[in-house]
């Protein structure tokens, strides 16, 4: 493919080579970017040429191919063969674009309208509102209506497209069947000059009286308005809601050559020019004064960025100024148009075919798969859209969403890009809503496939969605949908469940009836989001199963012998230091470990071992002892402390920490400690990222972000060195050999950021980190850990402290005469509901030996020989305290006569118990 005026065989636009394969029929995709278009021109000519590979001679050339960036879609004809046959009846069609332009056809008795030439601007996010009306002496009556996405017309131009009209108001009987055929084609968009506009305006004034008598008015193609077709065939109306006045002013073409950003000219039905100010939301008869635009200064950028931050902090439903009735009406119209109160990025993430869209974008898919934190953010937003406020300015999320923006398209009306010179940071300003965001608004809008178009055949109903579910599967999963809706949308659940009940009873016809229903789309989107989370959870479970299977095959903790540790509760850390470090790493790796506590009679079938790691992690990783420290003042994640070097034998203590982590992995025990994301990456050898610093040092994190997002100038005097304070003395440390003499520039700043990032994470803890890794790798090979990412390793080691009581109750078994509806069991669960989270964790630790919950939930609680559910057994008499069997996750609960006695006895048991015994 070549530009029409390019004859150099080497300067091609795109080429395809299939070798020697003979005659072949197939589809070929050709790529033309905006760089290939001729400057500011909206259209260019291309052609295909075939050159001889040996001589370079031109062998064949195709006719010119016109390619344009801005287009209009022209409806040529409309036909309806299913109109009711009524004597002396006539019909006409009205087509309205959501931008405010509408057409009306002439009257026809047979439902055939040819040579219409109705043109609309191409905007794939818009739709056409089609109304078919019958002319009656009592008044015009709507026969049927439909919403036709412009995207569907664009993708299927030069074809007759069939659409099924729905009855007005959706209250027709089951026998209603009205179909239309639309023929259309694309043409380049034509933008008239001001002189042409003024000429058309004078012509319209001369013909105004005749048009008014015929009931027609002429719309001129100004700033987004569309041109009308023949006056005798159709009507174009571009009306204004502003009141008309009798005053007018002289028109001078010189005063209208340019308009400021955010202004638009329109013509009312009396031929007068109206100036619309979209920024301040007002109209005027006087043209605006055009001032020369000043270059944006650095302070402007800072103010805009600060405004963006305020927008994030401010609630979505808050208003800074009272709404006038007109403004309230406009805002309601905007909400109806978006079908949701969520901003555009949230609607993009919640779209039903988001997974398909993601897989169609290789770069976005790569970014998504490389960042576990980004996955976590997207899953949280899809689960709870209100979380978008929290992550709106997250760099990974912003860059990910912007990968889907179509940068070849112009910005939406009322939007502007603000940036300075070569700065990479771009801000998108929405003058209509007065918001500033980092996210590009040119995101692809979802094609509403549920519009009632051509009559669907049964083969279409058997197609699968992104999760492999056919329409029949969705019909069969209505009960699952009801449960999910009650869980996620409790306020709207009754209305949605009523519609799902109708679908379940009526089947596919009811599903078609609710095809465009927002409630049904919300329910199906929630189901697909649940399936997506389930798929990720299944992937993690497969990794975990592979990890433990690999350890078992390698002989980890399989014997033939056992290691018996007898420890004192009041000297737990010192005993662990002496006894665990004294055992050879190979023995720790191969032998099965059992634990008993001094002066306690208990058999270790899993419970004492779990309690050992629970207690040991609380002391060994406690910042009080100096080996670790809190990552920040307001968080409870811990990291290696630089001050740990002042602890006696600190390297041996760090090696003990590594061995404890390794033994917890081998024996499937969890720790009661959460580390920073950078610490988990240290264990598995993953590179650090800037976001890992957010919870460790927010000021340092923001500094590195600023360096990445801004241009580096020599005035900053940045070098590959940093300073640190050691024993009260400021020392300069080079990040690489000779780094203090190497200046940081735009070309090497990424290397500088990576070196600074590693220095900040491992500052003054290099020896401790190496000792800890030596301890863990002496027992567990590094290759086994590399299948996890940092987030997954955290779940394996520490689980989660979020307690889902409903999940707890659903995965509880009862013995000894107890059952779920028993009065004592009901009192027990009422007590659990009334507890705070700390008391619930104490109860869980009392019964199971640990307060950590596996990522799979309560169904995966560990027992003596595998998963074992939480169990409540009827035992003892009224005076007895509850007792626990931590090896079997069993609570022995007496049948107390009152709820108050149960509460008192249970609180004494979980707060005062301290040892094991054998009865």
N, C-alpha and C positions, 0 to 999 in steps of 0.2 A: 504494500500500500504506500502511495506517494501523495504528496501535495500536488495539485494539478499543474503548478508552475515549476515543479522540481524534476529535472531530468538526469541528475546524477544518481546512478544506481546504488551508491553507497549511502546516500542521505534519505533512507526510507523511514517511514513512520512506524511500520510494523511488518513482520514477514513471517511466513509459515513454510516449513520444509518437512515433507513426509518421505523423502527418498524416492526410490523406484518402487512403486506399489501398484502401478496400473490404474485403470479407471476406478474411481471410488466416489461414493455419494455420502456426504456427512455434513455436520454443522461445524462451522469454523468461527471462532470468536476473535474479533479484531479489537485492539485497544487504541483509543485516541484520547490523549490527555489534554488538559487545558493549555499546556505549553505548545501544542501543535496548532492551536487556533491562531489566526493572524491578529495579534495585538488585541485591541478592544472590540474587534468585529465580532458580531454574534453568529456568523456563519462562515464556513470555508468549504472549498471544493477539494475532493480527493478522488483518486482513481486507483485501479489495480493495474499493474504492469508486469509482464513476464519477460525476463532477460535471459539470454543464453549464458549458461554457466561458464563456457570456454571463451567465447569471443566477446561477451558483454553486449551483444547487439540486442536491441529491442525487438521482441518477437510478437508481442500482443499487448493491447491496452484496452481497458474497459471504458465505457462512457463515464462522464463526471458523476461523482456521488456527492450530493449536497449534505453537509453535516452542520447542524445549528445547535447552539447552546441554550437558546431561549425559544420556546415554541408556543403555538396555540393549537388547540384541538378544535376541529371544525366538524360539526354534526351535519351530514349531508341529507339524511332522510330518516323518517320515523314511520314505522308501519305497525299497525295492530289489526290482526285478522280475527280477534276474538271479542270484538265489541258487541254489546247487545243490539239486536236488530229491532229498532223502534221506529215507527213511521214518523217522518218529518223531524227526525232527531239529527243533530249535528254535534260534532265533537271538536275539541281543540286541546292542545298540550301546552303546559307552562313548565319551563325549565329554569331553575334558579341556582346560581352558584353561591357558595357560602360567602364569597367576597362582596355580594350585594348586587350583582348583575343578573338580570333575568330576561327571558325571551318568552314570547307567546306566539304560537303558530296561528295560521288562518283556520277558519272553520272547514270541517270536512265531514261528509256523511258516511264515508267508507273507511275512515281511519288510516288514510295514506297522506303523508306530507313529504313531498319531494323538493329538491333544490332549495333547501333551507339555508345553508351556509351560516349556521349558528356557531360563533367562535367564542372560545373560553381560554383564558391563560392557563398553561399547564402548571399545576401545582399538585404533586402526587399526594400531598397531605389533605387535599380538599375533596369534596364530593359534590355531586349534582343532585339537587332535589327535583324530582320529576313528578308532575301532577297531570293526570288525564281527566278532563272535565267534560261534562255534557251540558250543552246550552238548552235551558228549559225556560218556559215562560214564567215559572215561579222563582227562578233564580238558578244560577249555574250550580251544578252538582258534581262533586268529585267522584269519579268512577274508581280510580286506584292511584296509588302513589308508591314511590320507591326512592331510596337513597343509593346513588350510583357512584362508587369511588372513581375519581379521575384516574387513579393508578391502573385500574382494570381496563379503562378505555385506552390508556397509553400503551399498555403491554399488548393489546389485541386490536390495534388499528388496522384499517383496510379490510376488516371483516364485519359481517353482520352479527351483532351481539344480541343475544336474547336475554330478557329480564322479565321476571314475574312480578307483577304489581301486587301490593298488599291492599286489602280493603281499607278505606279511610278509618282511622282510629283503631285499626286492628280488630274490628268487631264483626267481620263478615262471617257468613256461614261456611261450612266445609266445602260447598260446591263452587265457591268463588274461584274463577280462573281467568285472569286477564294477562296476556303476554304481549310484549312489544319487541320489535326488532329495530336496532339503531345501527346506522352506517356512519362511520366517521373516518377522518384522516388527519394527519398532522401537517402544519405549515409553519414556516419560520415566523417568529413574533415580529410584528411591525410596530415600531415606535415612531409616531408622527412628530415632526418638529413643531415648534410653537407657531410658525407661520401657517403650516397646514391646519393646525388646530384653530387658529383665529379665522382662517378662511371657512372651515367647516362651521364654525360658530355663526358667522354672518349668514351662511346659507341656511342654517337651522332657524335663524330668526325670521328670514323671509318666508320660510315654509311653516312657521309655527302655527298660524291660524288653521291651516289645512290639516296639520297633524293633530291639533287639538280636536277638530271636528271628527276626525277618524278614530279618535281615542288612542293615538300613538304618540310616543315621545322618543326623541332621538338621543341615544347615549354616545358620547364621543370618547374615543380611546385615549383618555388622559390618565397617566399615573396609575395604571392598574385597571382602569375601566376597559371594557371590551367593545369592539366596533360591532354595529348591528348589521344584519343582512339586508336584503331588499325590503324596501318599505312596504311593498304590497304582500310580502310573504310572512314577515315576522316583525316582532317588536322587541327592542332592547330598552330596558329601563334601568337607569342608575340614579336613583332618587336620594335626596338628602333629608335627614330628620330635622334640619335647621329651619326655622321659620323664614318665609320669604318676605321681603320688603319691597317697596316700590322704588326705592332709591337705587341708583346705579352710578357708575363712574366710567370715565373714559379708559379705553384699553390701549395700552402701548406695548408693542412687542419687546421693546428694549427693557421694560421693567420686569419681564417674566423670563428672561433668558436662563436664569438659574434660580433654584430654590434652596434654602438651607436644609440641612439634614433633618428629617422628621416631618417635613411639610409636603402637602399634596394639593393639586388643583382638581376640582371636580366641577361639573356643569349641571345646574338644576334644570327642571323641565321647562323653565322659561328662558333658558339660554344664558343664564348669568354664571359668572365664575365665582366659585366659593373656594376659599383657602382653608385647608384643614391643618391644624397644628396638633400632631399626634403626641408630642412631648407634653404639652400643657393641657391637651384634650379640650380644645376650643376651636371655634370657627370664626372667620372674619371675612368681610368683603374687600378689605384693603390688602394689597400684596405685602409680604414681609420685607423688611430691610435686610439685605444680604451684606454681612460683614466678612472681612477677610479672616480666615481661620488661623488662629495663632498656633504655632507648634506646641505640642503637649510637653509640659515640663515634668521634671522628676517629682515635684511636689504633687502634681495632678495624679500621677501614677500612685503615689503613696496614699492620697486621699481616696482614690477609687478602690484601692486594695483594702483600706481600712473600712470603707463602706461595705465591701463584700464580706468582711468579717462580721460586721454588725448585722448584716442580713442573715448570716448563719445563726448567730446567737439569738436573734429575735424569733419568736414563735411564728409559725406560718399563718396563724389565724389572727394575729395582732394587726391593728391598723394604726398608722400614725396620724391620720386625719379622718374626720367624720365623712361618711359617704353621703353624697347628695342622692336624691331619688334617681337621677339620670345615671350617676356612677354606679349605684346599686344595680340598676337594670343592666348596664353594660357588663358588670362583673358576673351577674347571673348568666348572661348570654355566653360569656367566656367559659364559665363552669359547665354549662350545657354542651358547649362545643367540645371540650376536652373529655367529657363524660366522667370526669374525676377531679377531685380537689388536689391531687398530687401534681407536683411539678413534672416537666417533661422528662428529665432523667429517670425519675422514679417510674413513670409510665413505660419508659423504654425497658427498664429492668424487669417490670412486671408483665410485659407482653407475653402472650401464650406461646409464641414460637421463639422465645429468647435463645433457647439452646441451639435451634437451627441457625439463627442469625449469628451466634457465636462461632459455630463450626464453619460458617461461610466466610469468616474473617480470620485468615491464618495468623496474622500478627497479634490480634486480640486473643486468639486461642492460646498462643504461646505465652503471652503475658499472664493469662488466667491460670495456666497450668504451672507456671514457675512460682507463683506467689500464693502460699497457703493463707496469708493474711487477707489478700484480696478476695479469695474464695469465701473466707469467713464474713467479710463485709457484705458481699453480694447476697450471701445466704441470709444474713440478718435483715437486710433491707427487703428482700423478697418475702421474708417471714413477717416483718413488721415495718411497713413503709415509713413510719414516723422516725425510725432510726437514721433516715437519710440526713436529717439535720446534723447528726453527730459526725457523720463521715463526709459531708459535702465537700470539704476542702482537703480531704485526704489525697495526697499526690498520686498514689497508685490508682485510686478510684477515678480521679479526674482524667489521668492519662488513658486509662482503660476505656472509659466512655467516649472520650474524644477520638479514639481510633475508629469509631463507627460513623463519625460525622462526615457528611459528603461535602468536602471543601470546594468542589467544583460548582456548587450551587450558591446563589447569593444568600445573604442573611435574610431572615424573615423581616417583615415590615416592622419598623420601629426599633430594630436592633443595630448595634454599632460595636466595632472592635476598637479597643483602646490599648495602645502600647507605644513604646518610645524607641525609635531608631531600630537597632538590631536586637533589642531585648527579646528573649524567648518567651517570657511570661506574657500571656494575652488575657485581657479581661473582656468579657462580653456584657454589654450594657443593654438592658431592656428598658427603653424609654417609656413604654406603655405602663408597665408595672413598677417602674423606678427601682429596678433591682440590678445588681452587678453579680455576675457569676463567673467561675473559671471554666464552666462546661459549655462547649460549643452547642448552640441551639439547633444546628442543622442535622439533627439525628433523624434516622429514617423512621417515618411513621408507619404504624402497623396497618397492613392492608386488611380491611374488614371482610374477611372471606365469608362471614356469615350473612352478608347481604343477600336478599332473595333475588338471585340472578336467574340463570337458566335452570330449568327443572332438573334437580339432581337425580341421577340414576342410581341403581343399587350398587354398582361397582364403586361409585364414589363413597358410599357409606361404608365400604369395607377398607378404605384406606386407613393407614395407621398414622397416629400423631407422633410427636417426638419421643414419647415414652413407649411406643409400640402398642398403644391402646387403640383398638378400633372403636367406631361409634357404638357398636353393640356392647363392647366392654364397658363403655361409659354408662350406657343404659343399665347395665347390670351392677354398676358400682354406685348407684344413687344412695344407698344406705351409708356407704363409706363417705360419700360427699356430705351427707347430713351431719355425721359425727364431726367431720373436719370443719364444717361451717359453724356448728355450735361452739367449737373450741376457739376458732380464730375470729369469728364475727358474731359474737353473742347478741348484739343489738339487732342486726339484720337477719339473724338466723330464722325466726318464724316465717318471714316473708319468703326467704330463699327455700326453706324446707317445704313450704306449700307448693312452690313451683316444681321442686324436685319430685314431690309426690305425684303431681300431674304427669310429669314425664315418665315416671316409673309405671303409671297406670296406662297411659295412652301410647307410649313408645315413640317411634321415630316421628310421627306427625307432630306430637307435642314438642319434640326437640327442635323441629323446623320452626314451629310457631314462636319459640323463645330464642331463635337463633341470634337475634340482635339484642337480647335482654342483658343489661349490665349485670344484674344479679347472677344470672347463670354463668356469664363469662368470668365473673369474680370467683365463683365456686370452682369452675374447671381450672382456672389459673392457680388457685390454692392447691388443688389436687396435683397439678403438674409440679408446683413448687415442692410439695411434699414428696413426690416421686424423685425429684432431683436430689433432695436432701437424703432420701433413702438410698439412692444410687451411690452418693458419696460415702454414706455410712457403710454400705456393703463393700465398697472398695477398701475402706480402712479395715473392716473386719477380715477381708481376704489377706491384707498385708499382715495383720496381727496373727492370723492363723498360720500363715507361711512362716512368720518369725518363730513362733513356738514350735512348729513342726520341724523347722531346721535345727533348732536347739536340741530337740529330742533326738533327732537322727544323729547329731554330733555327740550324743551321750552326755549332755549337760544335766546335772542333778539326777542321774539315773543309777548311781551306785558304782560298784557293788556294796560299798560300805556307807556308813552314815557319820556325819559330823554332829556331835552333841555339844551345844553351848549351854553352860549353866551360868547365869548372870544374876547379879544383885540389882534390884530395882533402884536402890539408893546410890549405887556406884555404876550406873549403867554405861556411861561414856567411857570410864576408865577400863571397865571389864571388856567392853567391846574393842577398845584400842589394843589391849593386851592379847586377847584371845583371837580376834579375827586376823590381825596382822601377823600373828604367830603361825598361822596355817599356810601351807604352800598354796599358791594360786591354782595349780593344777588340781589339787584336792578340793579346793572350794568350787572349782568348775565342775568336777565330775561327781562328787559325793552329794547325797541328799542331806539337807540341814534340818535339825530339830532343835527346839529351844525349850528350856525349863528355867523357871525363876527360883532363886534361892529361898528355902523355907516354904515352898509352895508345892503341893501335890497336884500335878496336872499332866495329862498326856497330850503331846503336840500332834494333833491331826490337822493342823493348819491355823488354829486360833492363836496359840502363843506366838507363832512365827509372824503372823500378821500384826499382832500387838507389839512385837519387838521392833519392827520397822516403823510402826506408828510412833512409838515412844522415842526411838533412836533418832528419827528424822526431826522430831520436835526439839531435841536437845542439840544434836550435831550441827544442824543448819540454823540454829537459833542465833541471831545477831548478838545476843548477850554474851556468848562465849568467844566472839571476836573472829571466828573463821569466816563468817559471811556477814553481809550487811544488807539492809533494805535498799532497794534500787532508788527509791524516792521517798519523800516525807509522807506522801498521801497514798502510797501503794504498799502492798504486803508481799510482793515478789522479792526474792533475795538473789544476791550475786556474790561472787568471791570478794572479800574485803582486802584492800591494799594493806590494812593494818594487821592482817593475819600473820605477817612475817615477824611480829613481836611475840607471837605465841610460841612456847617451847615446842620443839619438834614439829613445827608447822607443816613441813613437807610430808612427814609421816602421817599427820592428821589429815592432810589433803588426800593422801593415798588411801586412807581409811574411808573417806567420803566416796571416792571412786569405787572402792570395793562394795560399799553398802549399796550404791546405785546399781552395780552389776548384779549383786545377789538378789535385790528386789526384782530386777527384770527376769532372772532365771526362775525364781520361785513364785512369780506372778503375785507379788505383794506390792501394795501401793504405799507411797509416802504421804505424810501430812504436811507437805511443803510444796510451794510453787516457786519456780525460778523464772528469771527473765528469759525472753525469747533468744537473746544473744547467748545465754548459757547453754541452752539446748542446741544451738547451732555449733557451739564449741564442741559438744559431745559427738556430733555426727559429722563435723568437718565441713559445714556449709559456710559460704561467704556471708559476711554481715551486710545489712542494708541500712540505709539512713533511718527507716522507720523503726529499726530495733532500738534506736536511741531515745525514742519518744518517751518511754516510761523510765528511762535512766537519767537523762539530762536534757530537759526540754529546751534549755537555752542553747546548748551545743547543737542539738538537733536543728533548731531554727537557723543557726549560723551556717551549717552545712547546706541546708536547703537554699539559703540566700545565695551562697556561692554557686550552686548548681543552676539556679534560675536566672542569674544576672550576669551581665558582661563584666569580665575581670579587666580592670585597667591598671597601668603601672603605678598610679597614685596609691593603690592599696598596699603596695610593697609586701605582697604575700610571697613567702618562700616555703620550700619543702622542709620546714622545721617548726618546732613548737616549744613552748616553755612549760616547765613543771616545777613544783616546789618540793624539795626534799630536805627535811630537817631544818626548815625555815630559810633555805637558800634557793633562789630562783636559778634554775639550770636550763640552758637551751639544748634541746634534743633534736637531732636530725632524723627525719623520717626515712631518708636514704643517704648513702654515702655522698658527702658534699652537698647535702640538701640545702644548707643555709645560703648557698650561692646560686641556687636554681630558682628562678622566678616562676610563679604560678600564672599561667595564661589560659585562654579559652581552650586551647588545644590539649593541655595536660591537666586541666582542673579535675577531670574524673579520676585520674591516678592520685592526685592530691587528696580528693575526698575519700577514696578507699583507704589510703594510708592513715589519714586522720581518724577515720572510723575505726580501723583496727587498733590504732594507738589508744583511742579513748576507751574502747571495750576492754583491752588487755593491759591498761596502764597499771604498772607496778604489781601485776598479778601474773606475769608470764611464768615464773617458777611454780607458783601454786597451781596454775592451770595445767602445766606439764605433769606435775605430780598427781593431780586428780585423774588426768587421762591415763597415766601409767597404771593407776589403780583399777580403773574400769576396764581398760584393754587387756590387762593381765588375766582377766576372767572371761570377758565377752569380746569376741573379735569385732573389730570396727565394721567389717563388711556386713554383719548382721544388722547393725543399727542404721545403715545408709538407706534402707528401704523406706524409712520414715522421714517426714519433714519435721520441723521444730514443733509445730502445733500438735502433730500426731504423737510425737515422743512425750510431750507434756501430758497427753491423755493417758498414755501407757503407764507413765511413772506415778502421776498424781490423781488421775481421774478428774472428777468435778465435785465441787462442794454445793452445787445447786441441787436441792432436794425437790423432786416432783412427787408430792404426796399421793397424787392419783396413781402414778406409776408404781409407787411403793405399795399401795393397797392392792392394785391389780395383780402384783407379783408376790402376794403373801399366801401362804398355805396355813391351814388350821388343823389341829389334831386334838384328841382327847375329848371330843364333844363340842368343841367350839366350831362356829361357822361365821360367815361374814355378817349375818344379821343378828347374831347373838347379842344380848344386851351388854355383856361385859366387853365384847369386841367393839361394839359401838362406842362405849365409854372410852375404850383405849384410843380409838381413832379420833374421837373428839378431843382427847387430851393432846394427841400429836398435833392436831390442827391448832390448838391454843398455844402450843410452845413457840418460842422464838427459834431461830435457826441454830443458835449455839446449843440449846437443849436438845434439839433433834439430832444434832451431830453426836452429842454425848450418849443419847439413847442408841444410836447406830453403833457407836464404838463399844458400848456395853454389851450389845448382843453379838456383833460380828468381829470385834477386835480391832476395827479400824473405822475411821470416820470418812474415808474416801469412798466415792461411788464410781464404779466403772462407767466408761463413756456410753456403754450400751444400756445403762440403767440398772434397775434393781433385779432384772431377770438374770444378770450376769454376776451376781454376788458369788464369791468363791467359797466353796466348802472344803471338805476333807479330801475329796477326789474329783473335783470338777465343780461346775456351777451348781449352786444350791440356793433355793429361794428363802426369803425371810419367812420364818415359821413361828406361829403362836400356838402353844400347847396348854391345855387345861391341866393344872397341877397344884397340889398343896391345899392348905386350909386358909381361913381368913386372916390369921395372925402372921402368916409367912410373907416374906418379901419376895418379889419376883427374882428369878435367877436366870442365868444365861449360859448357853453352850456355844462358845464362840467358834468351835470347830464345825458346827452344823448350822450356824446362824439361827439358833432356836431360842425363843423366849418362853420360859415356864411361867405362866401367869395364873395365880389363884383366882377363883370366882368370887371376887369381893362383892359384899352386899350393896354398897353404894359407890357412886362415881367419885365422891370426895375421898373415900378411903383408897381407891385405886390411884388417884392422883398423888396422894401423899406417899403411899408405898413406892410408887414408881420413881418419884423424885429422890427418895432416900436411896433407892437401889443404884440409880445412875450416877449420883453424886458422891456416894460414900464407899462404893465397892472398890477394892484395891488389889485383890489377889485371886489365884485359882485354888480349887480344892477338889478332892475326889470324895463322893459320897458313897 
